[in-house]
Amino acid sequence: MSLATENTAAFNPAASVRSDWTREEVRALFALPFPDLIFQAQTVHRANFDPTEVQISTLLSIKTGGCPEDCAYCPQAARYDTGVKAEKLMSLDAVLTEARAAKAGGASRFCMGAAWREPKDRDLDQVCKMVEGVKALGMETCVTLGMLNGGQAARLKKSGLDYYNHNLDTSPEYYGDIITTRTYQDRLDTLGHVRDAGIHVCCGGIVGMGEGLEDRVGMIATLAGLPVHPESVPINMLVQVEGTPLSDVQKLDPLDFVRTIAVARITMPRSMVRLSAGREDMSEETQALCFLAGANSIFYGPKLLTTPNPERDRDMQLIDKLGMTQMDLPPRD
């Protein structure tokens, strides 16, 4: 009997959340026949969530471009000629105007991203005011600002921040091929500061960056091996941007992307698994398979920081077509 078959035979959707997933176990999930993998993922999903509900988030770039990092996928890196111009931090009023529009459009979480290596204290003062303002609108808040120290995380918590996004991006082994200006441990340290401050963690990765299957295995095993699973796990498909080192990388097969979603759902059963960047290039059929595989959160709006995203009407039409609904209330305090 193969390891994949043994894995199916031993499958228990009611099992408690685990942080001891081995690479061998995660590899075996990826190796399952597609129907078996989707069955397991859907069963786990139904044991923990309403499978017809999708949580809607909006992402706003509050400080665009000029980043000193060298992330090979990112059009905001100053060293790449992508046409993205460095801009100043948005004003509080402008951010709150966008947040009100997002709420009116059905978003329950408002995410704010800034292209920094790490925030300066004066910038963090402004971001904290933005968090307070968005919270006052009755929305969940999330920010992604780069690396944080413990004191900065504590300040964000005091302002009322619900989630902090800091992706691992890929496996530890492939990471150095994508980023050299900060280490994998730097990312893990920031996640530790966020968790210690009592802020929910939003952490996932990007697939389709030229990595192999073993790197997708390594990324999921690392995420599922954290002492506490991220409450939100965004799985991104690379958006190829002219001028970045990954602009000509071979595209990932959509079914391999769906498999990654499914394995994330099985190994992190109570996390929100977000279908994130790359949806602009996905067919409705691929997105529907992702929902079947356990994705239950999306970003909507015309942009994800600087790259295109499906228009809201297109998203709502697909959700309606699938007989699904927006998640009205946040799943956690």
Secondary structure, 3 states (H helix, E strand, C coil): CCHHHHHHHCCCCCCCCCCCCCHHHHHHHHHCCHHHHHHHHHHHHHHHCCCCEEEEEEEEEEECCCECCCCCCCCCECCCCCCCCCCCCCCHHHHHHHHHHHHHCCCCEEEEEECCCCCCHHHHHHHHHHHHHHHHCCCEEEEECCCCCHHHHHHHHHCCCCEEECCCECCCCCHHHHCCCCCHHHHHHHHHHHHHCCCEEECCEEECCCCCHHHHHHHHHHHHCCCCCCCEEEEEECCCCCCCCCCCCCCCCHHHHHHHHHHHHHHCCCCEEEECCCHHHCCHHHHHHHHHCCCCEEECCCEECCEECCCHHHHHHHHHHCCCEECCCCCCC
